[in-house]
Amino acid sequence: MSDRVYPPVIAAAKLMFKVLDMRLTVEGAHNVPRTGGAVLASNHVSYLDFIFAGYGARPSGRLTRFMAKHEIFANKIAGPLMRGMHHIPVDRSAGQASFQQALSALRTGEVVGIFPEATISRSFTVKDIKSGANRLAHEAGVPLIPVALWGTQRLWTKGRPKDLTQRHVPITILIGEPFEASPGDSGDTLLRKRMQDLLDTAQAGYPTDPTGAWWAPRHLGGTAPSPEEAARLDANRD
């Protein structure tokens, strides 16, 4: 697959990291295989998560093809970039087509990135997940790799004004050990647990005190909506 757009986008992202002096911590990058298909399944707390999840795969020399809602591909600016990076549009009214496109990419040795929660978690905990990541990895016969991102919500998240010029923001990217996907609810349950365990680790090791912070979950002393409140907010906007 020809990649003329992805490398300059990566270079621009790295420049942004440097200019803003982001405090990036990446652990477990070796868990992304250097060859062959794999599914990266990440939690979702920010509109920028695909940048950081993809960054976590770069030490293995991999370019991640993310599944993203098709509306982004219709945007005049983002659309050409998304297509140029060979990301995969997801139309929820015709989900099988995007599933087959992702499956084909995996079978040809690509790394596919998915946010199994489907939408951003306002509570900054792992929501109930959809079955697509587990199903794709199982049908393609590729490893399923859990990922946790933390700190990205401080830059741009749902229900908050974006602040893309913040400096010195710590960002944590944890990549868990690959495991074999299994069909049905048991595989989804295991994936969610591994994502939550990684997120707990990222939150516990985060260098900024979360007490009273809007960007931290309630159980850590933050003021983000509880999972129940977040679910109601999402339902009211559907």
C-alpha positions, 0 to 999 in steps of 0.5 A: 500500500502506497503511503505518501500522505502518512509520513508527512502527517507523522512528521507534523505530529512530532513537530507539534509534540516538540513545540508544545513540549508534551511529556509523552510516555510510551510503554509496551510498544514492543507488543505491536508486531513488526510484521503481519496483521493486528488489531489495536483496541484503544480506550477513547477520551479525546478527539485526538486519540488516533494520533497518540494510539498510532504514535504508539505503534511507530517504534515497531515501524507500523502505520495504523489504519483507523476505523473512523466515522464516515462523516470525517471523510466528508470534511474538506480538510480532514477527508483527503488526509484520512483517505490518503492515510488509508483509514477506514470509514465507518457508516453505522447504517452499513457497518458490514462494508467497513467490517469487510474492508478492515478484515481485508486490510488485516488479512493483507498484513495491516494494523487496524486501529479501533475504539471499541467504545465507539464514542468518547467516554465523558466519564473517563472510564472504559464504557461498554464496548462493541464487539467489532474489535474482537470479531475482526481479530478472531475472523482474521486470525490476528492478535488483539492488542489493548491500548490505554491513553491518558491525558489526551482529554486535556487537549480536546474532548467531548463537551469541553472547549479544545485547548490545542496550545497547552504546553507540558501536558503529560500524555501516557500511551500504554500498549498491552500484551497481545492475546488471541481473540475469542468469539462472543461475549467472553472475548469482549469481556476480556478485552474490556478488562484488559483496557480498563486494567491498562487505564487504571495503571496509566491513571495511577502513574500520571504525574498530575494530581487529579483531585478536583480536576475536570479531566479526571474521573470521580473515583480518582477525586475528579469532577467528570460525570459519573458513568451513569451521568455520562450515559444520560448525557450521551442519550440526550444527544442521540 
